[in-house]
Amino acid sequence: MHDLCVILLLFVLFLGPTVYLVGSFTEGIGNYVNNFFSLTFDTHVYDEATLPWFYNWTILYWAWWISWSPYVGLFIAKISKGRTIREFIAAVLIIPTIFNFIWMSVFGNSAMWFDINIAKGALSSLADNPDALMFRFLDYLPLSEIVSYLVILIIIIFFVTSADSGIFVMNSIATKNAPKSPKWQMVFWGALLAILALMLLNTGGLQALQTMTLITALPFSIIMLLFCVSLVKALTIDRRYYERDFSVSTVPWSGEFWKDRLQQIVSFKSRESVDEFMRSTVKAAFEDLQAEFKENGIESKIHELDKPNRIAIEIRHDLINNFIYGVKNQFKVVSDYVVEEENLPDLADKKTYFPKSYFGDAREGYDIQYFTKNELISDVLKHYERFLEIISEEKNEMFISSNANKNLR
């Protein structure tokens, strides 16, 4: 779908008034930046002649996007799970906004150029009939018939994609975000959407759809404001959650085995040596922990995975997220300066390997290659103590939901 849109955009850009479009894009961006606040806050209350346009375009599109926000927001949130806020903002806000600037500049300014220089007002006379205007505009470009079919295809794909995302979100809400749902239920929501749209079109045409959009948007705009408040609260809790340190009872490694530690620090590790450490130290520590957990009435499981080699101990829960402490065989590329340094151990390859911890809540892990078995057990217990402290606080409820466990079962 996106490829077809880009093809159509480039077709109009290079076969239309290219120099004019590039100049108008630059000037349009500058004009928008210079008049950002007036464009944002201007309601044309002192210019009654502009009010009909303001209501039929600006207000309508605000309402349109607000009414679509539940579907679009939940759908994008669903497919963006695991992304950072920075990635989300770039992919959902910044990149689409830039593309929208380019799209509006290319098509809007092309239409104005053709209308002024070739059509002699024929296009502007169709301003109240946008469906016919689009195809009349294409008549002034080469291969207009082929491009018209491409436009129809893009419209169909956009319509189907929008309907599909709406059906998907409604079905997710109805099933409480269940991983699987009956096929007939998806068909039901699709049929319901189609029937409602046909009823509105038959009773009042496009005006009825626009009125329904405005009616829907008004109450949801209040909910959106509450969403903003909730987001601020969630980000505050999120930061406090991931910055939560261990209790004061935690103990760093002792100096009992300092000679062995020194030898480990000044030597580089191979993949095989780290695998051996995970078998002899990590797995043994997890097995001892598993046995002791069982003595205290807590069921735990040990998972061993390949590519990369990983070992994890997991305590499963039904109502809260599972506790996971794992170790994986990780590598890092060593600087050329270190490889060539004479006063350091020789390194045959630029890669060196180390065992790195990881956790069920996606916090950043760290190197544990210098831990003895007992120290590794102590480290797991530190994280388990932190886990119990966090889940016991009511304000952290949004982070201890069992939803995360669906990916682990």
PyMOL commands that set and color helices and strands:
alter all, ss='L'
color gray80, all
select helices_A, chain A and resi 2-15+18-34+36-41+51-79+85-119+124-126+130-138+144-174+183-242+258-265+271-295+336-340+373-391+394-399+402-408
alter helices_A, ss='H'
color red, helices_A
select strands_A, chain A and resi 301-305+310-315+323-333+351-359
alter strands_A, ss='S'
color yellow, strands_A
deselect
rebuild
show_as cartoon
